[in-house]
Amino acid sequence: MAIIIFSILVVGGFYWFSKNVMQVRSNILLGREIDRSENASERWKTMLLVAFGQKKMFTRPIPALLHLCLYVAFIITQIELIEILADGFTGSHRLFRSNLGGFYTFMISFIEILSVLAFVATLVFLSRRNLLKLPRFNMKELAGWPTKDANLILIMEIVLVTFIFMMNGADEVMFNRGISHAAHGIKDSFNFSISGCIGPMLFGGVSDGGLEVIERIGWWGHLLMVLTFLNYLPYSKHFHIVLAFPNTYYSNLEKKGKFTNLASVTEEVKKMMDPSIDPFAATGNEGEVPQRFGAKDVTDLTWKNLLDA
């Protein structure tokens, strides 16, 4: 029964996310065509530096470092989600541990360290927005939904990290008692970097049945928070987590300030500057609809303009 519920949640969650993404994509493609396929190597470099490397954030080092902790944690912790998906569809528990051995312990420990850094960064960001009242976070254009959106994302991050340590911490104690699904009757320890310490400290006095409940709440809670966050993204400014990659890849590589002129306008200016040409003479293309100058509707913008928006 658990596998069926899990499958419905995962398939439904990813389907709804895909549907929203395709809607956004179709809106972007309403724009005019523009070629941004040249110089692929430079585009990959720009994407890696700006979208993945967070290059622009480092104009303010402290917020940049905190943002990087949160961002890297968000990316790397999804590795643990792969195991949750595998366990959920197969009905197993910590499916990869027996095959990966010490590397498994290293990866989960690394994820836990990143999760702690993300937790600290999240608390700092919440304080900066709501307690310190920094001027740039209290401008009138950020009042209302923008502030609520930012706070909601940060609260989701805290809840997600809490579920991670409920799952790992309770499982650590269960494994030591030989009652974990992953223990197979062997009394040992996962030796995870963080939950190996806080697990026994927080849950050491909990009964076997209570540990199972805590571990399951953490496991299911982790899954539900990921699916909730995933489907909230298309309605949030934090959709830039996803769109930053195509946005920077297809960025304009021309020199800043370079104008793109309409060929028809350029031709008219040349005629005006050439005294030998009669600007009022018939050109043979009077029936053609001239290209619109500027943008009257969304379809007058390019798809890259809409992707930027």
N, C-alpha and C positions, 0 to 999 in steps of 0.2 A: 504493500500500500504506500509506503514511504517513497519508493522509487517512482510510482505513478504520480504522486503529488509533486515530487521534485521535477519530474519531466515536464509536467504541465506548466509549472512556474517558470522553468528555464526556457522552454520553447516559446511560451506566451510572452515572456519578458523580452527575449531577443527578437521575436517577430514584431512586437510593438515598436521597439527601438528602430528596427530596420524600416518599418513603415514610415516613421517620422523622418528618418534620414533621407529616404527616397523622396518624400515631400519637399524637404529642404533642397535636395538636389534638383528636382524639377523646377522649383522657383528660381534657382540660380541659372538654370539653362534657358530661362526666358530672355536672358540678355543676348546682345549681339555677339557674334563670333569674334574672337581675337586669338591670334596665334602666340602662344607662350611655350613653344616646344623646343626652341633653340638653346644651345649651350647647356646641355643637361648636367654636365659636371659642375658648373658654377651654381646651378639651381640646387643640386644635392648639397653642395657646400653651404649655401645660404640656409637651407632648411635645417641642416644639422646644427649650425651655429645659433640660429635665432629661435627655431621652434623647439629643438631638443636641448640645445646647450643654454637656452635662456639668456643669450648674449645681451639683449637690450635691458634686461632687468638689473644688470650690475652697475647701472648709473647710481643706484642707491644700495651700497654693499650689504647692510644689515637686513633690510626687507628682502633683498635678492637672495641672500643665503637661506633665510627662512622659507621663502617661496620655493627655492630649489629643493630643500628638504621635503616639503610637502609634495612637490611635483614628482621627484624621484620615487618617493614612497608610494605615490599613487600608481606609478608605472610598474615598479618592481613587485609590489604586493599582489599584483594580479597573477603572478606565478603561482601563488598559493591557491588562487581561484581555480586554476587548471586541475589541481588535485581534488578540490571540492567537487568539481564537475565530474571527474572520473569516479570518485567515491559515490556520488549521488546516483549516477546512471548504472553502476555495477553493484551497489549495495555493500561495498567494502568500506574500510576505514584506514586512512593513511596508506593508500595503495602503493605509493612510490617508495615508502621507507625501506622496505626489505631489499629492494633492488639497488637503491642509491646509497644506502649505508651512511658513512660519514659525510658525504656530500649533501645528503638530505638534511642532516643536522646543521651543516654550515648554511645552507640556503634559508631554512626556516629561521635560524638565529639571525642572519643578515636582515631578513624581512622584519623580524621583531625589533631590531635596532632602528631600522628605518621608520617603523611604526611609532616608536617612542619619540624620535626626532619630529615626526609629523604631528604627533600629539602636542608636543611642546610648541611647535610652530603655530599650530591651530589656536592654542590658548593665547599666544602672543598676538596673533591677528585679531582674535575676538576682543582682546583688551584694547588694541590700537583703535579698533572701530567704535567700541562702545563705552570704554572707560576713559581713555586718554583724550578722546574727542579731537583727534588731529584735524586741522583745518581742511585738508584736501578730502577727508572723508565726510565732511559736514557741509559741503556745498549744496545749494538748493536742488541742483539737478540730480543729486544722489538720494534725495529724500524719498521715502516710500518704498516702492518695490525694489530698486537697486540695492538698498541697504538690507532689506529683508532677504533678498536672494543670496547675497554674500554671506549673511549670518546663517542661513539655512544650510548652505553647502558646508560651512565650517562645523556646524553642529552634526551634520551627517558624518563628517570625517571622525569626530570624537566618538560617536556611537559605533562606527565601524571598527575603530581601534579597540574599543572596549570589548566588542564581541570577539575580536581576534584573541585577546588575552584571556577572556573567559573560556574560549575553546581550548587554547593551548595550555593554559594554567591548570584547568580541571583535568585535562587529559594527562598532564605530567603526573599529577597525584594518583590518578587511576592507574597509570602505567607502573608507578612504584609499588602499588598494591597488587599488581598482577590482574586487574579487572578491566583494563582498557581493551577495546576491540583490536587494537594494534599490538597488544602485549603477548597474546597467545599463551597466557599462563606464566610468562617469564617476568620476574621482578627485576626491573632495571630502571634506567632513566633515559629520557630523550636527550637530556643535557642541552636544551635550548637556552640561549644566552640570557633571555629575560624571564620567560615563564618558568625556567628551571629554578629561579630564585623566588619569584613572587607567587608561583603556583602553590607550593607547600605553605608559604606564609599566609596566603589569603584563604586557601581551601583545604589546608591540612586537617582541620577539625571537622570537616563536612562528612556526613555519612556517605556510603557507597552510592545509595540511590540518589542523594542530593547532588553528588558529583556528576552522575549521568545526566541529570536534568540541566545542570549548569553548562556542561559540555555541549549538549544538544541545543540549548538556547544560543550559545555562542556560534555553533556550526550553522544552524538555520538562520540566525540573525545576520551572520556574515553574508550569506547568500542573498537574503532579502534586501539588505542594505545596498549591495552591489547592483541588484536589479532595479531598485528604486532610484539610485543615483544615475544609472545608465539611462533610464527613461525620463528622468527629470532634466538631463542635460540639454536636449533640444529646445527646452523652454527657458533655459537659463543663459546668462552671459558666459557661463563656464563651458559652453559648447565650444569655446575657442581651444579647449584642451584637445579636441578632435580636429577642428578646422584649421588650427595653426599650421599643421603640416602641409596640406595642399595650398594654403594661403601663401606661405613663404616660398614654397617650391615654384609657384607660378607668379612670383613677384616680378615687378618691372626691373630689369637689369640695366636699363638705359641710365645715363647720367641724370641726376636730380635736376629738375627744372626744364628738361628738354620738352619742347612742344611737339605734339603730333597734329599736323595740319591736314585739313581736308584737301584732297587733290583738286577738287573743283574750285575751292577758294584760292589756292595757289595759282591755278591757271588764270583766274580772273585778275588777280593782282599783276601777273606777268603781262597780260594784255593792256592793263592800264599804264604800265611802265614803258611799253613799247610804242613809240609814236607812229610806227609804220602799220600798226594794226587798228582796224576800225572796231572799237568795242561793241558797236551796235549792229555789226554785220551778222547775217544769219550763219549759224554754225552747223545746221543740219541735224541737231539733236534737240530741237525745241519740244518734242513730244515726251522726252524723258522726264521722269519725276526726279527733281534734285534731291541730293542727300541732305537729310535734316541736320541743321547746325545746332549743337547743344542737345539737351534732353528734355522732351516734353512728357514722356511716359517711361515706365520701367523698362520697356522693350527697347528704348533708345540707349540704355546703358549697356556696357559689355557684361558678359558673365563674370568677369573678374571684379568689376565694380560691385556686382551683387554678392559675390563671395566675400569681398571686403566688408560689405554691410552686414 
